[in-house]
Amino acid sequence: MKLTVETEQEADGRWIAEIMEIPGVLTYAATRDEALAQAEALALRVIADRIEHGERPRRGSPNEPG
């Protein structure tokens, strides 16, 4: 599964990291590396929760074959 992570630095210096393929996976941190690590950890928790509740993992983006 390939995931797209977008990062952006806010005017106040905080970093945002968002996993585009998983709605709601968005984190804020003091550094870009921290934001990326937190987003990765959150994405893994969301994926694990979906599997635990019987949802099949989603394949990559709509443009990526199954």
PyMOL commands that place a pseudoatom at each C-alpha (Angstrom):
pseudoatom trace, name=CA, resn=MET, resi=1, chain=A, elem=C, hetatm=0, pos=[0.000, 0.000, 0.000]
pseudoatom trace, name=CA, resn=LYS, resi=2, chain=A, elem=C, hetatm=0, pos=[1.461, 3.330, -1.028]
pseudoatom trace, name=CA, resn=LEU, resi=3, chain=A, elem=C, hetatm=0, pos=[0.411, 6.398, 0.921]
pseudoatom trace, name=CA, resn=THR, resi=4, chain=A, elem=C, hetatm=0, pos=[0.893, 10.045, 0.077]
pseudoatom trace, name=CA, resn=VAL, resi=5, chain=A, elem=C, hetatm=0, pos=[2.073, 12.294, 2.903]
pseudoatom trace, name=CA, resn=GLU, resi=6, chain=A, elem=C, hetatm=0, pos=[1.803, 16.041, 2.477]
pseudoatom trace, name=CA, resn=THR, resi=7, chain=A, elem=C, hetatm=0, pos=[3.608, 18.370, 4.862]
pseudoatom trace, name=CA, resn=GLU, resi=8, chain=A, elem=C, hetatm=0, pos=[3.308, 22.094, 5.355]
pseudoatom trace, name=CA, resn=GLN, resi=9, chain=A, elem=C, hetatm=0, pos=[4.768, 24.554, 7.806]
pseudoatom trace, name=CA, resn=GLU, resi=10, chain=A, elem=C, hetatm=0, pos=[2.311, 26.909, 9.454]
pseudoatom trace, name=CA, resn=ALA, resi=11, chain=A, elem=C, hetatm=0, pos=[3.017, 30.611, 10.012]
pseudoatom trace, name=CA, resn=ASP, resi=12, chain=A, elem=C, hetatm=0, pos=[3.600, 29.922, 13.716]
pseudoatom trace, name=CA, resn=GLY, resi=13, chain=A, elem=C, hetatm=0, pos=[6.341, 27.390, 12.873]
pseudoatom trace, name=CA, resn=ARG, resi=14, chain=A, elem=C, hetatm=0, pos=[4.371, 24.197, 13.544]
pseudoatom trace, name=CA, resn=TRP, resi=15, chain=A, elem=C, hetatm=0, pos=[4.420, 21.434, 10.959]
pseudoatom trace, name=CA, resn=ILE, resi=16, chain=A, elem=C, hetatm=0, pos=[1.374, 19.608, 9.613]
pseudoatom trace, name=CA, resn=ALA, resi=17, chain=A, elem=C, hetatm=0, pos=[1.573, 16.116, 8.116]
pseudoatom trace, name=CA, resn=GLU, resi=18, chain=A, elem=C, hetatm=0, pos=[-1.447, 14.575, 6.421]
pseudoatom trace, name=CA, resn=ILE, resi=19, chain=A, elem=C, hetatm=0, pos=[-1.938, 11.126, 4.886]
pseudoatom trace, name=CA, resn=MET, resi=20, chain=A, elem=C, hetatm=0, pos=[-4.059, 11.890, 1.858]
pseudoatom trace, name=CA, resn=GLU, resi=21, chain=A, elem=C, hetatm=0, pos=[-5.549, 8.403, 1.389]
pseudoatom trace, name=CA, resn=ILE, resi=22, chain=A, elem=C, hetatm=0, pos=[-6.832, 8.106, 4.978]
pseudoatom trace, name=CA, resn=PRO, resi=23, chain=A, elem=C, hetatm=0, pos=[-9.332, 10.820, 5.937]
pseudoatom trace, name=CA, resn=GLY, resi=24, chain=A, elem=C, hetatm=0, pos=[-8.663, 12.304, 9.352]
pseudoatom trace, name=CA, resn=VAL, resi=25, chain=A, elem=C, hetatm=0, pos=[-4.982, 11.354, 9.542]
pseudoatom trace, name=CA, resn=LEU, resi=26, chain=A, elem=C, hetatm=0, pos=[-3.514, 14.791, 10.149]
pseudoatom trace, name=CA, resn=THR, resi=27, chain=A, elem=C, hetatm=0, pos=[-0.948, 15.693, 12.787]
pseudoatom trace, name=CA, resn=TYR, resi=28, chain=A, elem=C, hetatm=0, pos=[0.751, 18.829, 14.093]
pseudoatom trace, name=CA, resn=ALA, resi=29, chain=A, elem=C, hetatm=0, pos=[4.240, 18.920, 15.616]
pseudoatom trace, name=CA, resn=ALA, resi=30, chain=A, elem=C, hetatm=0, pos=[7.172, 21.216, 16.325]
pseudoatom trace, name=CA, resn=THR, resi=31, chain=A, elem=C, hetatm=0, pos=[9.318, 19.663, 13.580]
pseudoatom trace, name=CA, resn=ARG, resi=32, chain=A, elem=C, hetatm=0, pos=[8.650, 18.103, 10.192]
pseudoatom trace, name=CA, resn=ASP, resi=33, chain=A, elem=C, hetatm=0, pos=[10.171, 14.784, 11.315]
pseudoatom trace, name=CA, resn=GLU, resi=34, chain=A, elem=C, hetatm=0, pos=[7.926, 14.659, 14.395]
pseudoatom trace, name=CA, resn=ALA, resi=35, chain=A, elem=C, hetatm=0, pos=[4.838, 15.428, 12.314]
pseudoatom trace, name=CA, resn=LEU, resi=36, chain=A, elem=C, hetatm=0, pos=[5.746, 12.675, 9.833]
pseudoatom trace, name=CA, resn=ALA, resi=37, chain=A, elem=C, hetatm=0, pos=[6.375, 10.130, 12.602]
pseudoatom trace, name=CA, resn=GLN, resi=38, chain=A, elem=C, hetatm=0, pos=[3.088, 10.986, 14.308]
pseudoatom trace, name=CA, resn=ALA, resi=39, chain=A, elem=C, hetatm=0, pos=[1.162, 10.752, 11.022]
pseudoatom trace, name=CA, resn=GLU, resi=40, chain=A, elem=C, hetatm=0, pos=[2.718, 7.360, 10.275]
pseudoatom trace, name=CA, resn=ALA, resi=41, chain=A, elem=C, hetatm=0, pos=[1.819, 6.059, 13.741]
pseudoatom trace, name=CA, resn=LEU, resi=42, chain=A, elem=C, hetatm=0, pos=[-1.739, 7.367, 13.449]
pseudoatom trace, name=CA, resn=ALA, resi=43, chain=A, elem=C, hetatm=0, pos=[-2.154, 5.841, 9.974]
pseudoatom trace, name=CA, resn=LEU, resi=44, chain=A, elem=C, hetatm=0, pos=[-1.032, 2.450, 11.302]
pseudoatom trace, name=CA, resn=ARG, resi=45, chain=A, elem=C, hetatm=0, pos=[-3.533, 2.680, 14.178]
pseudoatom trace, name=CA, resn=VAL, resi=46, chain=A, elem=C, hetatm=0, pos=[-6.370, 3.562, 11.777]
pseudoatom trace, name=CA, resn=ILE, resi=47, chain=A, elem=C, hetatm=0, pos=[-5.454, 0.691, 9.424]
pseudoatom trace, name=CA, resn=ALA, resi=48, chain=A, elem=C, hetatm=0, pos=[-5.207, -1.759, 12.350]
pseudoatom trace, name=CA, resn=ASP, resi=49, chain=A, elem=C, hetatm=0, pos=[-8.590, -0.613, 13.661]
pseudoatom trace, name=CA, resn=ARG, resi=50, chain=A, elem=C, hetatm=0, pos=[-10.190, -1.105, 10.253]
pseudoatom trace, name=CA, resn=ILE, resi=51, chain=A, elem=C, hetatm=0, pos=[-8.754, -4.616, 9.965]
pseudoatom trace, name=CA, resn=GLU, resi=52, chain=A, elem=C, hetatm=0, pos=[-9.869, -5.439, 13.510]
pseudoatom trace, name=CA, resn=HIS, resi=53, chain=A, elem=C, hetatm=0, pos=[-13.417, -4.424, 12.581]
pseudoatom trace, name=CA, resn=GLY, resi=54, chain=A, elem=C, hetatm=0, pos=[-13.468, -6.556, 9.448]
pseudoatom trace, name=CA, resn=GLU, resi=55, chain=A, elem=C, hetatm=0, pos=[-12.805, -3.900, 6.842]
pseudoatom trace, name=CA, resn=ARG, resi=56, chain=A, elem=C, hetatm=0, pos=[-10.562, -4.925, 4.002]
pseudoatom trace, name=CA, resn=PRO, resi=57, chain=A, elem=C, hetatm=0, pos=[-7.491, -2.726, 3.586]
pseudoatom trace, name=CA, resn=ARG, resi=58, chain=A, elem=C, hetatm=0, pos=[-7.931, -0.295, 0.743]
pseudoatom trace, name=CA, resn=ARG, resi=59, chain=A, elem=C, hetatm=0, pos=[-5.516, -0.589, -2.137]
pseudoatom trace, name=CA, resn=GLY, resi=60, chain=A, elem=C, hetatm=0, pos=[-3.519, 2.436, -3.329]
pseudoatom trace, name=CA, resn=SER, resi=61, chain=A, elem=C, hetatm=0, pos=[-4.933, 5.505, -4.998]
pseudoatom trace, name=CA, resn=PRO, resi=62, chain=A, elem=C, hetatm=0, pos=[-7.677, 5.306, -7.633]
pseudoatom trace, name=CA, resn=ASN, resi=63, chain=A, elem=C, hetatm=0, pos=[-4.970, 5.734, -10.287]
pseudoatom trace, name=CA, resn=GLU, resi=64, chain=A, elem=C, hetatm=0, pos=[-2.961, 2.767, -8.994]
pseudoatom trace, name=CA, resn=PRO, resi=65, chain=A, elem=C, hetatm=0, pos=[-3.959, -0.733, -10.083]
pseudoatom trace, name=CA, resn=GLY, resi=66, chain=A, elem=C, hetatm=0, pos=[-5.235, -3.048, -7.388]
for i in range(1, 66): cmd.bond("trace and resi %d" % i, "trace and resi %d" % (i + 1))
show_as sticks, trace
zoom trace
